[in-house]
Amino acid sequence: MQSPGAYHPPTKKFSLHDLKLKPKPTSTEIAATVPFPILSQEGVRAYRRSLFQANVLKNCASSPYPGTLVLRNAAEHSKFINDFWTHPVTCRIVSEAAGVPLSIIMRTEIGHTNIQGHGSTVDEMLVELSVEPDATKTELTEEEKAYDPLVGESIIPWHYDSFPYVEGPAIGWAVVLQGGEVQHLATRGLGVKERISTITSYRADIPQLYDSSHISNIRPYSDLQVLYKEWTQYRLRKMKSEIESLELQIVNSCGPVDVSQVHEFAEQQIAYLKRTARQLIPYEHQKSQLSRFGRLRIFRAANVWEKAEMLPTFDDLAYGASSIGWRPDSPLWLDLAESLVEIERGKELESQTGNFKWEKKRKFSMGDELLRQGLAEMFLDWLDFTGLYQLVQI
């Protein structure tokens, strides 16, 4: 941990209003902070020493694609990592930066680490790791020299000629970001040998604040037995807390029960429990789809869908996947029907990336429904069934 007096709070915080973003039922006021120091140089070494233990690397390392090493569930195998993130001082620092009390979502979400490497396999990238930070500069390749951070998908559209923005932190520094509400990108480091970022996911510990958490982005490279257990427990604890909060409110009320409030609460909890369950893709399905499509394709499912939409046979194939074909007994078909009703009523739809209104001229399809729910693995399975997946690959 940082030596006394070395920590300094962020010198500036950005609200959603500062970034010209509309607040949502899921959001709190502070969108992000500028980088601030949280670990001393010795603290960084101690953290890396714990993170790069053989036991941690053996149980936590994976690679979603070449050049990227991921360490997940490190808190389960390192007391230092667990103690650092759960320490009351750390929790206070992060909560004060966010402007609201925060609590860690799941233990497996503690200290999720992304490491930029140069190898194409886990073993090749593991040998690059060392306790001492490597600040060695490297010569840029011709491709890197030609890299323009303001072109294509390397920058968020509203960042064009737009300030303020949040820069990446230096060694031992941190930022607080409402990642579920603020679109963000982390580009690869250029001209350096290593780039290591460690992330811990929190939620605002505020009763009745809508919880938009999901596991779509971590499911493809997580130990599902660990992830599913922690996810289910976390969601049930949150649900229990909401029920107890309403119960206390009713107990302390002098007047009659607000019937409309109870009905609304019941609908919210039903929807919450449904979202919880939908994120749990059956083990055998997840294993099969990961083997068929690979992590990179799963992560880029939205891009695959954009290409499919441009095909001349899109309408015939996308809407020909009837309920007697692809997984006819799946409750996802009921979800699609409900979404179509909401669209007809002019209502917004919830999604893992925030609420949105369907404004495309074509009909909302099962592909859209699966991506809305963050079920990229199931989406690719459905796309393959329709015949569109093969056409996109040509």
N, C-alpha and C positions, 0 to 999 in steps of 0.2 A: 504494500500500500504506500501511497505517496507520503513522504516525510511531512511533519507538521508545517503548515504555512506554505507549502508548495502548490496546493490546489488553489485555483482562482476560478470564480464563476464566470460564465460567458459574458463578454462585454456588450453583446447585443443579442436580442431575440427578435425573430420575425413572426408576426401574427399571420393568420390566414388572410386577413384584410391587407396586410403589407404585400402579400404575394398575389393579391387580387383573386383570391379563391373564396368561394362561397362556403360558409360553415354548413356542416351536415349534422344529422342526429348522432353520428358516430364520432364527431370531432370535438376537440377542445381548442382553446384560443391560440396557444402557441404552436406555430407550424414547424419551426426549426430554430436552432441557435447557431451562432458562429462557433468555430472550434474553441475548446478551452482545455487547459491541462488537467489531467486526472492521474497520471502516473509519472513518477520520476524516471530517470534513466535506469536507476537500480531496480525500480519497480517494474519497468519494461523487461529487464533481464530476468527477474524473478518470474514474471508471467510467462515469458517464452520458455524458461527452464521447465516450468510445470506443464505447459502446453505441448512441448516437444518430448515428453517422456515416452519411452518405448511403449508402455502400457496404453497411453492415450492414443498414440499413433496407430497402434495395432487395432484398437477397437473403434476408432472414430474417423479414420481417414478414408476418403473416397474421392473420385474424380468424375464430375459430370461431363467434362469434355477436356481435351488436351490443353495443357497450359494452366489448368485451374485445379487446385487441391482444396478440398473441403474437410474441415474437422467438425464433427457434430456430436453432441452429447458428451462433451469433454467434462462437464461438471460431475458426471457420474463416475468418472475415472480419475479425477484430480481434485483433492480436497482444497488446494489453493484456489483453483478456478471457481469452485463452488462458493468458498468462503468470501472471495473478493466481491463477487457479484451480489451475494445475499447479505453482505455486511450492512448494518444499519447506516453507516456513514455513506457508503456507495448509494444505497437506496435514497437517502436524503439528498445527496448531490444531484442525482438524476431527476428526482421529483421536483426539486426547486428549479432546475433548469426548464422542466416541462411546464411548470406553473400549476401542477395538480399532483395529488398523491398518485403514485404508480405502484403496480405490483407486477412481478414477472409472470408471464403467461404460463409457461411450462418449464420444467427443469431442463428438458432436452433443448429448450430455446436459449439456455444460458451459454454465452460465449461461443456462439456459432461463428466459425472462422473461415474466411476465404483467403487463400494464398495464391498469388500469381507466380507461377513457375515457368520453367522452360522445357520440362519433359513432357512426354506424351502418355506416361503411365504413372500410377501412384508411386511405385518403387523408384522411378527416375526422379520424381519431384521430392520424395522424402530425403534423399541424400543431399539435397540442396539446403536443407534446414540447419540452422545453428542458433545457439542461445544468443550470441552476439549479433545485434542488428547489422545488416550488410548495407552500407551506404555507398557501395561502389557504383560509380557512373559507368554506363555502357555506351558504346557508339551506336548511334541510331542507324537502322537499316534504311535503304532507299524508300521502302514502303512507309516506314515510320516518319521519315522526313517529309513525305508528301501528305501525311495525315492532317486533315483539316477538321478540328473539333466542331466546326459550325456547319458541317455537311451531313446529310442523311439522318440516320438514327442515333448519331453520336451526341446529339444535344436535344433537350426537351424543347418543343416548339415555342412555348412562352418565354424561353430564355433568350430568344433572338432580340438583341438590342434592348434587353429588359433586365433591370436590377431592382431590388437586391437579389443576390443569389448566395448559396452556401458553398464554400470551398471545402475540399476534403481536408481532414485533420492531419497534422504531422505526427511523428512518433511520440507516443505517450499522451496524445491529445484525443478529445472525443467531440462528437456533436450529438445533439438530441434532435430527432426528426420524427414527425408523424408520418411514417412510411406508408401507412395504409391510406392516408388522405392526400399526401403530396407526391406527385409523380417525380421520380428521381432516377438518376443514372450514376453508375460508378464505372468510369472508364479505366482501361488498363494503364499502368504506369509506364511511361516512356523514358528511356535513358537511365533506368535504374535496374538493379538486379532483383530486387524483391519489392513486393507490395502486399502487406498483410493487414486485413481489416477484421475486427472482431465485433460481433453484433449480439446484443441481447434484446429480445422483444418484450415489451411491457404493454399493459393496458391501463387506462385511467381507472383508479379505484374509487369510482363514484357510483353510488346506487342509481339505477334506472337509466344510466347512460348506455345507449345501444352499443353492443359488442360486435364489431365487424370482422373479428379475427377468422382466419382460415388456415389450412395447411397445404394449399395447392402447390406453393412454390417449394416446399420442403419434402413433400411426399415421395417424389421420384428417387431421392438419394438417402432416405432415412430408414432406420430399422423400424419397420411398421409395428412390430410387437411393442416396442417402447413408445413410439409416437402415438399409436392409437389409444393405448392405455392412458397416457398422460393427457392427450387431447380430450378424451371422454370424461376423465376425472375433472379436468379444469372446467369444461363446459357445464357439467353437473353442479360443481361448486358455485359457479356464477349463477346458475338458475336457482339453486337453493337460496343464495343470498338475496336474489330478487324477490323470491316468494316470502322470505322472512321479513324483508323490508315492507312489502305490502301488508303482511299480517300485522306488523307493528303499527303501521299507519292506521289500520282499521281498529286495532285495540285502543289506540289513543284518540280516536275520533269520537266526538260527542254525539254526532248526528247519525242518520241512517247510512247504510252502506251505499256507496255510489255504484249502482248496478252497471252503468255504462263503462265505468273505469275497470270493473272486474272483467267484463266481457272483452274489453280492449286488451287487458293484461293477459287474459287466457289466449287470445289470438297471437299475441307477441311471443308467448312462451312456446306455443305449438310450432310457430315458424322457426323459433330459435332451436328447438329440439330437432326439427326436420333438417335445418342447415347443419347441425352437428352430425347427424347420421349420414347425410349425403357425402360429407367429406371422407367418410370411411369406405373407400373402395375395397371390396372383398379382396382378401390376400391373394387368392389364385388369379383373379382378374388383373390385379396390379402387377403381379409377377409376369404374367403372360404378355401384357401390353408393354411393359418395360423391355422385355426380351425382343418383342416384335419391332418396336419403333425407336427405342433408345432414348436416353435422357434428353439429348439435344433437340430431337424432333418434338418431344413432349413440351419442352420449354418454349419452342417456337410454334406451337400449335396455332396461335392467332395469325401468324404470318402464312402458314399453310392454308388457313381458311380464306385469307384475302386472295391468294392465288386461285383457290377453288372457285370463288365467287366470279372470277373473270372468265371461266370456261364457258363455251357456248352451250354445253349440255348441263350446266349447273341446275337449272330449274327442274329438268326432267329427273335428274338423279337425286337431288337433295330432297325433293318432296315425294319421291317414290318409295322412300324407306318407311313403309307403313308399319302399323303396330303388329302386324302378323309376321314381320321380318326381323328387324334388329331388336333383340331382347324384349319380346312382346309383353312379358310379365313385369317389366321394370316399372317402379313407381315414378321414374323420370318422365314417362309419358303423361302422367297426371300433372306433374310439374309444368310440362310444356302447355297442357291445356289451360292451366291456371294462368300462365304467363300470357297466353293469347287473349284470355278474357280481360286481364288487366290492360293489355295494349288496346283492346277494343274500347275500353272505358277511358282511355287517355291517361292512364296512370303511369307513374315511373316504375321501373323494375329495379330490384336490388341486385347487386352483383359483387363479386370479390374486389372489384376495382371502384366501387361506389355506385350510387343510383344513376340511372340513365333512362331516357325516353326513347322508345323505338321510333326512328324517323326515316328508316330506309323504305324505299318503294316496294320492295319485295316482302313476302310474308316471312314472319319470324319462324325459324325452323328448329329442329332438334339440335342441329349444330350450334346455333346461337344459344340455345338453352343450356347445353353442356358447358360451353365456354363461359356463360354468365355465372354458372355455379362453380367455376374453377376446376372442372373435371376434364382436363386436357387429355388424360389417358383414355377416358371413355369416349371423348370426342373423336380421337383418332381411330378408335375401334369402330365407331359409327360411320366415320368418313370412309373407312376401308370397306364397310358393308355396302355403302351406296355405290361404290366404284369410283368415287371422286378422288380418293387418295392415290390410286394408281395413275390417274390422268395427271395429277399434279407432279408426280415423279418423272413423267416423260420429258 
